[in-house]
Amino acid sequence: MSLHELVESDRVVGAKSVLRRLLRSEIKKIFFARDAERKVIEPILKEAEIREIPVEWVDNSKILGRACVIERPAAVAGLLKDKQTKEAQ
């Protein structure tokens, strides 16, 4: 899929928010900016791998920020699971 998913779906932006939601099993896919600081995204990458969450890389944080409809760069963003999916767990 593509960045269009971020525009059309419920999302969370920022490393702390994405990690928090990931630990609650509320994330279905994660987008990382290639220019993000490794120390910021590393814990999320590890947890995504453990939980087998799909990951997609974006060229840079400005593009990811725009895709999330925010006016600033974003290192990481996550697509939230549908309400029905969360209730089924």
MOPAC internal coordinates of N, CA, C and O (Angstrom, degrees):
PM7 1SCF
backbone

  N    0.0000 0     0.00 0     0.00 0    0    0    0
  C    1.4510 1     0.00 0     0.00 0    1    0    0
  C    1.5216 1   108.88 1     0.00 0    2    1    0
  O    1.2310 1   120.79 1    11.40 1    3    2    1
  N    1.3231 1   116.09 1  -168.60 1    3    2    1
  C    1.4456 1   118.76 1  -174.20 1    5    3    2
  C    1.5181 1   111.87 1  -139.76 1    6    5    3
  O    1.2310 1   121.70 1     5.80 1    7    6    5
  N    1.3095 1   114.34 1  -174.20 1    7    6    5
  C    1.4574 1   120.39 1   178.87 1    9    7    6
  C    1.5255 1   112.87 1   -64.10 1   10    9    7
  O    1.2310 1   120.04 1   163.26 1   11   10    9
  N    1.3127 1   117.53 1   -16.74 1   11   10    9
  C    1.4670 1   120.09 1   178.18 1   13   11   10
  C    1.5264 1   111.17 1   -59.55 1   14   13   11
  O    1.2310 1   120.73 1   152.55 1   15   14   13
  N    1.3098 1   116.20 1   -27.45 1   15   14   13
  C    1.4682 1   120.41 1   177.17 1   17   15   14
  C    1.5267 1   111.05 1   -57.56 1   18   17   15
  O    1.2310 1   120.38 1   142.35 1   19   18   17
  N    1.3278 1   116.87 1   -37.65 1   19   18   17
  C    1.4647 1   120.65 1  -178.14 1   21   19   18
  C    1.5178 1   112.04 1   -67.94 1   22   21   19
  O    1.2310 1   120.49 1   145.17 1   23   22   21
  N    1.3224 1   116.66 1   -34.83 1   23   22   21
  C    1.4579 1   120.83 1  -179.58 1   25   23   22
  C    1.5219 1   110.27 1   -72.29 1   26   25   23
  O    1.2310 1   120.85 1   142.14 1   27   26   25
  N    1.3257 1   115.99 1   -37.86 1   27   26   25
  C    1.4597 1   121.29 1  -171.65 1   29   27   26
  C    1.5192 1   114.66 1   -92.74 1   30   29   27
  O    1.2310 1   119.39 1   172.36 1   31   30   29
  N    1.3353 1   118.78 1    -7.64 1   31   30   29
  C    1.4609 1   121.28 1  -174.10 1   33   31   30
  C    1.5232 1   111.42 1  -122.34 1   34   33   31
  O    1.2310 1   121.38 1   -13.54 1   35   34   33
  N    1.3367 1   114.96 1   166.46 1   35   34   33
  C    1.4600 1   119.86 1   172.07 1   37   35   34
  C    1.5147 1   107.40 1   -69.39 1   38   37   35
  O    1.2310 1   120.77 1   -42.64 1   39   38   37
  N    1.3247 1   116.13 1   137.36 1   39   38   37
  C    1.4533 1   120.26 1  -174.56 1   41   39   38
  C    1.5191 1   110.42 1  -143.44 1   42   41   39
  O    1.2310 1   121.63 1   -14.58 1   43   42   41
  N    1.3118 1   114.49 1   165.42 1   43   42   41
  C    1.4519 1   122.26 1   173.13 1   45   43   42
  C    1.5249 1   106.38 1  -132.54 1   46   45   43
  O    1.2310 1   120.61 1   -38.55 1   47   46   45
  N    1.3368 1   116.44 1   141.45 1   47   46   45
  C    1.4597 1   121.29 1  -174.18 1   49   47   46
  C    1.5316 1   109.38 1  -125.23 1   50   49   47
  O    1.2310 1   121.24 1   -40.65 1   51   50   49
  N    1.3283 1   115.23 1   139.35 1   51   50   49
  C    1.4569 1   121.01 1   177.93 1   53   51   50
  C    1.5175 1   111.51 1   107.41 1   54   53   51
  O    1.2310 1   120.99 1   -35.85 1   55   54   53
  N    1.3208 1   115.71 1   144.15 1   55   54   53
  C    1.4623 1   121.09 1  -173.78 1   57   55   54
  C    1.5320 1   113.15 1   -60.56 1   58   57   55
  O    1.2310 1   119.95 1   132.68 1   59   58   57
  N    1.3111 1   117.70 1   -47.32 1   59   58   57
  C    1.4706 1   120.30 1  -178.09 1   61   59   58
  C    1.5195 1   111.62 1   -63.32 1   62   61   59
  O    1.2310 1   120.88 1   134.71 1   63   62   61
  N    1.3184 1   115.92 1   -45.29 1   63   62   61
  C    1.4710 1   120.11 1  -178.56 1   65   63   62
  C    1.5221 1   111.53 1   -66.56 1   66   65   63
  O    1.2310 1   120.49 1   138.21 1   67   66   65
  N    1.3325 1   116.67 1   -41.79 1   67   66   65
  C    1.4625 1   120.00 1   179.88 1   69   67   66
  C    1.5272 1   109.97 1   -65.06 1   70   69   67
  O    1.2310 1   119.94 1   135.22 1   71   70   69
  N    1.3331 1   117.72 1   -44.78 1   71   70   69
  C    1.4631 1   119.94 1  -179.85 1   73   71   70
  C    1.5211 1   111.21 1   -62.71 1   74   73   71
  O    1.2310 1   120.06 1   137.30 1   75   74   73
  N    1.3180 1   117.48 1   -42.70 1   75   74   73
  C    1.4662 1   121.75 1   178.96 1   77   75   74
  C    1.5295 1   110.54 1   -58.77 1   78   77   75
  O    1.2310 1   120.39 1   132.07 1   79   78   77
  N    1.3295 1   116.86 1   -47.93 1   79   78   77
  C    1.4664 1   121.05 1  -179.39 1   81   79   78
  C    1.5248 1   111.39 1   -69.41 1   82   81   79
  O    1.2310 1   120.23 1   145.74 1   83   82   81
  N    1.3199 1   117.16 1   -34.26 1   83   82   81
  C    1.4578 1   121.58 1   177.64 1   85   83   82
  C    1.5231 1   110.36 1   -63.40 1   86   85   83
  O    1.2310 1   120.25 1   136.85 1   87   86   85
  N    1.3130 1   117.13 1   -43.15 1   87   86   85
  C    1.4698 1   121.28 1   178.81 1   89   87   86
  C    1.5233 1   112.15 1   -65.95 1   90   89   87
  O    1.2310 1   120.32 1   156.10 1   91   90   89
  N    1.3321 1   116.99 1   -23.90 1   91   90   89
  C    1.4714 1   121.95 1   175.94 1   93   91   90
  C    1.5285 1   112.26 1   -90.14 1   94   93   91
  O    1.2310 1   120.34 1  -174.37 1   95   94   93
  N    1.3283 1   116.95 1     5.63 1   95   94   93
  C    1.4680 1   123.08 1  -179.49 1   97   95   94
  C    1.5281 1   112.73 1    61.13 1   98   97   95
  O    1.2310 1   120.40 1  -141.34 1   99   98   97
  N    1.3138 1   116.83 1    38.66 1   99   98   97
  C    1.4583 1   121.68 1  -178.48 1  101   99   98
  C    1.5327 1   113.03 1  -106.53 1  102  101   99
  O    1.2310 1   119.86 1  -177.88 1  103  102  101
  N    1.3290 1   117.88 1     2.12 1  103  102  101
  C    1.4616 1   122.43 1  -176.22 1  105  103  102
  C    1.5305 1   109.77 1  -107.83 1  106  105  103
  O    1.2310 1   120.62 1   -43.96 1  107  106  105
  N    1.3461 1   116.42 1   136.04 1  107  106  105
  C    1.4624 1   119.17 1   177.48 1  109  107  106
  C    1.5259 1   113.01 1  -107.93 1  110  109  107
  O    1.2310 1   119.73 1   161.96 1  111  110  109
  N    1.3457 1   118.12 1   -18.04 1  111  110  109
  C    1.4547 1   121.53 1   178.37 1  113  111  110
  C    1.5245 1   108.46 1  -160.40 1  114  113  111
  O    1.2310 1   120.90 1   -32.86 1  115  114  113
  N    1.3429 1   115.89 1   147.14 1  115  114  113
  C    1.4578 1   120.34 1  -178.40 1  117  115  114
  C    1.5255 1   109.83 1  -125.10 1  118  117  115
  O    1.2310 1   121.14 1   -40.88 1  119  118  117
  N    1.3270 1   115.42 1   139.12 1  119  118  117
  C    1.4557 1   123.14 1   175.91 1  121  119  118
  C    1.5212 1   108.66 1  -113.18 1  122  121  119
  O    1.2310 1   120.61 1   -49.04 1  123  122  121
  N    1.3372 1   116.43 1   130.96 1  123  122  121
  C    1.4626 1   122.21 1   178.77 1  125  123  122
  C    1.5231 1   109.66 1  -118.74 1  126  125  123
  O    1.2310 1   120.63 1   -38.09 1  127  126  125
  N    1.3274 1   116.40 1   141.91 1  127  126  125
  C    1.4594 1   121.42 1   173.04 1  129  127  126
  C    1.5278 1   108.18 1   -84.47 1  130  129  127
  O    1.2310 1   120.38 1   -45.78 1  131  130  129
  N    1.3149 1   116.89 1   134.22 1  131  130  129
  C    1.4694 1   121.07 1  -179.31 1  133  131  130
  C    1.5255 1   112.52 1   -62.80 1  134  133  131
  O    1.2310 1   119.99 1   153.73 1  135  134  133
  N    1.3195 1   117.62 1   -26.27 1  135  134  133
  C    1.4626 1   120.00 1  -178.95 1  137  135  134
  C    1.5336 1   113.32 1   -93.53 1  138  137  135
  O    1.2310 1   120.21 1  -170.95 1  139  138  137
  N    1.3171 1   117.20 1     9.05 1  139  138  137
  C    1.4664 1   120.79 1   178.40 1  141  139  138
  C    1.5249 1   110.14 1   -70.39 1  142  141  139
  O    1.2310 1   121.05 1   -31.33 1  143  142  141
  N    1.3257 1   115.60 1   148.67 1  143  142  141
  C    1.4572 1   120.36 1   177.62 1  145  143  142
  C    1.5213 1   109.51 1   -65.39 1  146  145  143
  O    1.2310 1   121.03 1   -49.12 1  147  146  145
  N    1.3058 1   115.63 1   130.88 1  147  146  145
  C    1.4671 1   121.48 1  -176.66 1  149  147  146
  C    1.5268 1   111.83 1   -58.91 1  150  149  147
  O    1.2310 1   120.37 1   140.21 1  151  150  149
  N    1.3364 1   116.89 1   -39.79 1  151  150  149
  C    1.4614 1   119.91 1  -177.98 1  153  151  150
  C    1.5330 1   111.92 1   -65.58 1  154  153  151
  O    1.2310 1   120.53 1   155.36 1  155  154  153
  N    1.3133 1   116.59 1   -24.64 1  155  154  153
  C    1.4670 1   121.46 1   178.91 1  157  155  154
  C    1.5298 1   111.09 1   -77.73 1  158  157  155
  O    1.2310 1   120.73 1   138.27 1  159  158  157
  N    1.3217 1   116.20 1   -41.73 1  159  158  157
  C    1.4670 1   118.88 1  -173.62 1  161  159  158
  C    1.5254 1   114.38 1   -95.32 1  162  161  159
  O    1.2310 1   119.74 1   164.88 1  163  162  161
  N    1.3164 1   118.11 1   -15.12 1  163  162  161
  C    1.4658 1   121.27 1  -176.01 1  165  163  162
  C    1.5353 1   113.96 1   -55.55 1  166  165  163
  O    1.2310 1   119.00 1   133.33 1  167  166  165
  N    1.3405 1   119.51 1   -46.67 1  167  166  165
  C    1.4767 1   118.52 1   179.09 1  169  167  166
  C    1.5262 1   113.02 1   -61.04 1  170  169  167
  O    1.2310 1   120.63 1   145.40 1  171  170  169
  N    1.3165 1   116.40 1   -34.60 1  171  170  169
  C    1.4687 1   120.66 1   179.85 1  173  171  170
  C    1.5198 1   109.85 1   -71.64 1  174  173  171
  O    1.2310 1   120.51 1   137.53 1  175  174  173
  N    1.3292 1   116.62 1   -42.47 1  175  174  173
  C    1.4698 1   120.79 1   177.58 1  177  175  174
  C    1.5312 1   110.98 1   -58.08 1  178  177  175
  O    1.2310 1   120.59 1   134.28 1  179  178  177
  N    1.3229 1   116.47 1   -45.72 1  179  178  177
  C    1.4691 1   120.54 1  -179.44 1  181  179  178
  C    1.5195 1   111.34 1   -62.76 1  182  181  179
  O    1.2310 1   120.73 1   134.29 1  183  182  181
  N    1.3221 1   116.21 1   -45.71 1  183  182  181
  C    1.4637 1   120.15 1  -178.69 1  185  183  182
  C    1.5283 1   111.03 1   -66.82 1  186  185  183
  O    1.2310 1   120.01 1   142.37 1  187  186  185
  N    1.3234 1   117.58 1   -37.63 1  187  186  185
  C    1.4630 1   121.46 1   177.77 1  189  187  186
  C    1.5271 1   110.31 1   -63.08 1  190  189  187
  O    1.2310 1   120.56 1   139.98 1  191  190  189
  N    1.3216 1   116.53 1   -40.02 1  191  190  189
  C    1.4600 1   120.40 1   178.58 1  193  191  190
  C    1.5332 1   110.75 1   -64.90 1  194  193  191
  O    1.2310 1   120.57 1   136.11 1  195  194  193
  N    1.3172 1   116.52 1   -43.89 1  195  194  193
  C    1.4703 1   120.90 1   178.86 1  197  195  194
  C    1.5323 1   110.33 1   -60.19 1  198  197  195
  O    1.2310 1   120.73 1   137.37 1  199  198  197
  N    1.3139 1   116.22 1   -42.63 1  199  198  197
  C    1.4655 1   121.57 1  -176.15 1  201  199  198
  C    1.5236 1   113.36 1   -88.38 1  202  201  199
  O    1.2310 1   120.63 1  -179.80 1  203  202  201
  N    1.3396 1   116.40 1     0.20 1  203  202  201
  C    1.4623 1   122.77 1   179.48 1  205  203  202
  C    1.5288 1   112.46 1    57.34 1  206  205  203
  O    1.2310 1   121.38 1  -134.63 1  207  206  205
  N    1.3263 1   114.96 1    45.37 1  207  206  205
  C    1.4639 1   121.93 1   177.28 1  209  207  206
  C    1.5248 1   108.22 1   -91.13 1  210  209  207
  O    1.2310 1   119.42 1   -49.22 1  211  210  209
  N    1.3219 1   118.72 1   130.78 1  211  210  209
  C    1.4649 1   120.91 1   178.82 1  213  211  210
  C    1.5284 1   111.66 1   -62.53 1  214  213  211
  O    1.2310 1   121.38 1   -36.58 1  215  214  213
  N    1.3225 1   114.97 1   143.42 1  215  214  213
  C    1.4603 1   122.15 1  -178.46 1  217  215  214
  C    1.5250 1   108.73 1  -125.43 1  218  217  215
  O    1.2310 1   121.12 1   -39.85 1  219  218  217
  N    1.3210 1   115.47 1   140.15 1  219  218  217
  C    1.4587 1   120.76 1   175.49 1  221  219  218
  C    1.5272 1   108.15 1  -130.51 1  222  221  219
  O    1.2310 1   120.97 1   -40.59 1  223  222  221
  N    1.3232 1   115.74 1   139.41 1  223  222  221
  C    1.4627 1   121.40 1  -179.49 1  225  223  222
  C    1.5209 1   110.12 1  -101.19 1  226  225  223
  O    1.2310 1   121.22 1   -40.68 1  227  226  225
  N    1.3401 1   115.28 1   139.32 1  227  226  225
  C    1.4565 1   123.27 1   179.92 1  229  227  226
  C    1.5308 1   107.43 1  -114.71 1  230  229  227
  O    1.2310 1   120.11 1   -33.28 1  231  230  229
  N    1.3182 1   117.39 1   146.72 1  231  230  229
  C    1.4641 1   121.48 1  -175.41 1  233  231  230
  C    1.5256 1   114.02 1   -52.06 1  234  233  231
  O    1.2310 1   120.08 1   133.43 1  235  234  233
  N    1.3264 1   117.45 1   -46.57 1  235  234  233
  C    1.4669 1   118.33 1   179.25 1  237  235  234
  C    1.5251 1   111.52 1  -155.66 1  238  237  235
  O    1.2310 1   121.24 1    -9.56 1  239  238  237
  N    1.3222 1   115.23 1   170.44 1  239  238  237
  C    1.4633 1   121.34 1  -174.25 1  241  239  238
  C    1.5353 1   112.69 1   -70.05 1  242  241  239
  O    1.2310 1   119.82 1   152.88 1  243  242  241
  N    1.3175 1   117.95 1   -27.12 1  243  242  241
  C    1.4708 1   119.30 1   177.20 1  245  243  242
  C    1.5182 1   110.54 1   -66.35 1  246  245  243
  O    1.2310 1   120.56 1   136.28 1  247  246  245
  N    1.3146 1   116.53 1   -43.72 1  247  246  245
  C    1.4650 1   120.78 1   178.53 1  249  247  246
  C    1.5271 1   110.34 1   -63.50 1  250  249  247
  O    1.2310 1   120.41 1   137.28 1  251  250  249
  N    1.3218 1   116.83 1   -42.72 1  251  250  249
  C    1.4637 1   120.01 1   179.81 1  253  251  250
  C    1.5228 1   110.50 1   -64.44 1  254  253  251
  O    1.2310 1   120.02 1   139.33 1  255  254  253
  N    1.3108 1   117.57 1   -40.67 1  255  254  253
  C    1.4646 1   120.77 1   177.17 1  257  255  254
  C    1.5182 1   111.97 1   -60.71 1  258  257  255
  O    1.2310 1   120.83 1   135.39 1  259  258  257
  N    1.3164 1   116.02 1   -44.61 1  259  258  257
  C    1.4783 1   119.90 1   178.36 1  261  259  258
  C    1.5256 1   111.15 1   -62.54 1  262  261  259
  O    1.2310 1   120.51 1   138.43 1  263  262  261
  N    1.3173 1   116.63 1   -41.57 1  263  262  261
  C    1.4694 1   120.51 1   179.61 1  265  263  262
  C    1.5267 1   111.32 1   -63.14 1  266  265  263
  O    1.2310 1   120.66 1   151.76 1  267  266  265
  N    1.3312 1   116.35 1   -28.24 1  267  266  265
  C    1.4645 1   121.12 1   179.29 1  269  267  266
  C    1.5242 1   111.94 1   -88.19 1  270  269  267
  O    1.2310 1   120.82 1  -175.65 1  271  270  269
  N    1.3292 1   116.03 1     4.35 1  271  270  269
  C    1.4581 1   123.48 1   178.92 1  273  271  270
  C    1.5359 1   110.27 1    59.79 1  274  273  271
  O    1.2310 1   121.09 1  -135.94 1  275  274  273
  N    1.3290 1   115.53 1    44.06 1  275  274  273
  C    1.4637 1   120.31 1   172.34 1  277  275  274
  C    1.5236 1   106.96 1  -123.93 1  278  277  275
  O    1.2310 1   120.53 1   -20.89 1  279  278  277
  N    1.3127 1   116.60 1   159.11 1  279  278  277
  C    1.4601 1   120.88 1  -174.93 1  281  279  278
  C    1.5195 1   112.93 1   -96.56 1  282  281  279
  O    1.2310 1   119.89 1  -156.23 1  283  282  281
  N    1.3140 1   117.82 1    23.77 1  283  282  281
  C    1.4620 1   121.04 1   178.29 1  285  283  282
  C    1.5231 1   109.69 1  -142.11 1  286  285  283
  O    1.2310 1   120.20 1   -16.61 1  287  286  285
  N    1.3100 1   117.23 1   163.39 1  287  286  285
  C    1.4699 1   119.87 1   179.14 1  289  287  286
  C    1.5332 1   111.47 1   -64.90 1  290  289  287
  O    1.2310 1   120.82 1   -26.61 1  291  290  289
  N    1.3211 1   116.04 1   153.39 1  291  290  289
  C    1.4643 1   121.80 1   177.78 1  293  291  290
  C    1.5274 1   108.89 1  -133.32 1  294  293  291
  O    1.2310 1   120.47 1   -51.11 1  295  294  293
  N    1.3220 1   116.71 1   128.89 1  295  294  293
  C    1.4617 1   121.42 1   178.37 1  297  295  294
  C    1.5172 1   111.45 1   -77.56 1  298  297  295
  O    1.2310 1   120.75 1   145.08 1  299  298  297
  N    1.3414 1   116.17 1   -34.92 1  299  298  297
  C    1.4578 1   121.08 1  -175.56 1  301  299  298
  C    1.5271 1   109.97 1  -151.32 1  302  301  299
  O    1.2310 1   121.27 1   -32.36 1  303  302  301
  N    1.3166 1   115.17 1   147.64 1  303  302  301
  C    1.4653 1   121.43 1   175.70 1  305  303  302
  C    1.5217 1   108.09 1  -145.34 1  306  305  303
  O    1.2310 1   121.22 1   -28.94 1  307  306  305
  N    1.3196 1   115.28 1   151.06 1  307  306  305
  C    1.4565 1   119.37 1   179.79 1  309  307  306
  C    1.5069 1   112.08 1  -130.34 1  310  309  307
  O    1.2310 1   121.10 1   -38.02 1  311  310  309
  N    1.3240 1   115.49 1   141.98 1  311  310  309
  C    1.4679 1   121.11 1   173.72 1  313  311  310
  C    1.5162 1   107.96 1   -85.42 1  314  313  311
  O    1.2310 1   120.80 1   -50.53 1  315  314  313
  N    1.3108 1   116.08 1   129.47 1  315  314  313
  C    1.4592 1   120.44 1   178.92 1  317  315  314
  C    1.5183 1   110.40 1   -81.45 1  318  317  315
  O    1.2310 1   121.19 1   -34.37 1  319  318  317
  N    1.3113 1   115.33 1   145.63 1  319  318  317
  C    1.4588 1   120.45 1   176.07 1  321  319  318
  C    1.5187 1   109.38 1   -65.83 1  322  321  319
  O    1.2310 1   121.24 1   -26.54 1  323  322  321
  N    1.3187 1   115.22 1   153.46 1  323  322  321
  C    1.4539 1   120.44 1   175.07 1  325  323  322
  C    1.5211 1   108.89 1   -65.03 1  326  325  323
  O    1.2310 1   120.47 1   -26.87 1  327  326  325
  N    1.3183 1   116.70 1   153.13 1  327  326  325
  C    1.4746 1   120.97 1   179.92 1  329  327  326
  C    1.5317 1   110.70 1   -58.01 1  330  329  327
  O    1.2310 1   120.25 1   140.11 1  331  330  329
  N    1.3319 1   117.13 1   -39.89 1  331  330  329
  C    1.4621 1   120.84 1  -179.58 1  333  331  330
  C    1.5181 1   110.93 1   -63.37 1  334  333  331
  O    1.2310 1   120.47 1   140.92 1  335  334  333
  N    1.3262 1   116.71 1   -39.08 1  335  334  333
  C    1.4539 1   121.24 1   179.67 1  337  335  334
  C    1.5296 1   110.52 1   -65.31 1  338  337  335
  O    1.2310 1   120.62 1   137.29 1  339  338  337
  N    1.3279 1   116.41 1   -42.71 1  339  338  337
  C    1.4720 1   120.45 1   179.73 1  341  339  338
  C    1.5228 1   111.01 1   -63.89 1  342  341  339
  O    1.2310 1   120.32 1   138.85 1  343  342  341
  N    1.3483 1   117.00 1   -41.15 1  343  342  341
  C    1.4539 1   120.52 1  -178.88 1  345  343  342
  C    1.5192 1   112.30 1   -66.68 1  346  345  343
  O    1.2310 1   120.05 1   150.97 1  347  346  345
  N    1.3134 1   117.50 1   -29.03 1  347  346  345
  C    1.4615 1   121.61 1  -178.17 1  349  347  346
  C    1.5316 1   112.31 1   -74.05 1  350  349  347
  O    1.2310 1   120.11 1   162.81 1  351  350  349
  N    1.3231 1   117.39 1   -17.19 1  351  350  349
  C    1.4746 1   120.33 1  -177.02 1  353  351  350
  C    1.5027 1   112.81 1   -79.88 1  354  353  351
  O    1.2310 1   120.10 1   180.00 1  355  354  353

